[in-house]
Amino acid sequence: MEINISEAEWEVMRVLWSNSKLVIDVLSGEKNWSASTIKTLLFRLVDKNILQTEKIGNKYIYKAIYSENDCLETLTKNFVGKFCNKKTKRIIEYAIEQDNLSKDDIEEILVILTKKLKNAKDIVRCNCIRGQCTCGNTKIK
């Protein structure tokens, strides 16, 4: 799945994922966007195969093709994949430092990490190509 959408299109998706049938009402009220701006964003998301649409009478019904969790997983994998394997720890550290985790969230993550520890590799290999490496494992010769 490819997800290449703008920040404004993300705002539309978040309203749709909340099962709101009132996308225009929500975004015009919260973001002060015009109905035509919101419709343009909806049409773009349809063109990008992120939304599907059905015309009922004189109204269009929009539905997300992918769940929020599907998009989150894809975006996270794509993001982490842009960096050296040895940088994954730092990416996770940055996420943790944002203070967006409850005690329950942290406990769940600790359970996952404890399970992962049992089969973890002793060494994570650099996956950089020559000329990209900043971890020092792939030097230009």
N, C-alpha and C positions, 0 to 999 in steps of 0.2 A: 504494500500500500504506500502510495506517495502522498505526503501531506505538505503542500506548499501554499499556505494561506496567510493573509495579512493579519495584523493585530485587530483591525476592525472586523474581519471575517471571524476571528476567534470569539469576539464578543457576541456575534450572531449565533455561533455554534453553542456557546455556553447557555444562551437563552433557550435554544432548541433542546439541548440535552436536559434541561430542567423540565421538559415536557410542556413548556409554555406554548399555548396556541396564539399568544398575543405578542409576537415578536416585535411588531411595529409599535404597539402601545408601550412595551417595556423599554425598548431602546430609544424611542422618541422622548420618553419621559426621563430616563436615566442619563442619556447621552446627548439629548437635544439634537438628535439626528432627524432629518426630514424623512417622510415615508418613501420618497423616491430614492434617497441614499440607501435606505435599508433594503428596498427592493433590488437595487443594483447589486448590493452585497449578496443577497440571496441568489440572484441569477448567476453571479460569478461562482458561488459555491456549487450550484447545479452544474455549470460548465466544467468545473474541476472534479466532478464526480464525487463530491463530498456530501451533497444533498440529493435527494430525489424529490420530485414534485408531482402532484396530482391536481388536476383542475376539477373542482366541484362547483358547478354553477358559474358564478363570476369570481370565485375565490380560488386561490392556490393554496394547497396544503403541502408544507415542506416537512420532510423527515430525514434525519441524519442516516446516512448509509453505514457509518462506523460509530461505535459507541465512544464515549469519552475515554474509557479505559483502553480501548484499541488504539486510539490516537495518542494517548499518553505513552503507551508501550512503544509504539513506532517512533515517536519523536525522541524518547529517551534513548532507545537503541541507536538511532541515527546520530544523536548528539554525542553520546559516549564513543561511538565509532569514529568520530572525527579526530579523536585524540589518541595518543600513545596508550597502549594497555596499561602502562605503568602510571598513568595519570588518573585512572579510575578512582583510586583512593582519595585523591584530592577533590575530585568532583563530588564524591559522597560527603567529604568533610564540608565543602561549601554549602551543600544542601542542608546538612545538619546545623550549621552555624546560623541559618536563617531564622531559627526559633519558631518554626511552623509545626513542631511536633509536640503532641501531648504526651503525658507519661504513658498512656496506653499504647500510643504509636511507638514510642521508644521500646517498650517491653516487647511488642510484636517484632520489631526489627531485631532486637537481641535474640529472640527465638530463631529467627531466620538466619542470623549470623552464626549462631551456635550450631545449627544444622549444617550450614555451609562450611564451617571450620573443619568438620569431620572429613570432608573430601577435597579440601582446598589444596591447590598446588603449593609446593614449597617456594617456587619462584615464578613470577609472571614475566613472560618474555616481552620484550619491546617488539612492536609491530610496525615501527617507522620504516619508511624507505630511506635510502641514502640521501642526505641533504635536508631531511626534515627533523631529525632526532634532536631533542633537547634533554633527553635523559642520559645521554652519553654512551648508549649501547650501539649506535649505528653511526659511525664516523665516516666522513668523506676521506678517501685515501688517494 
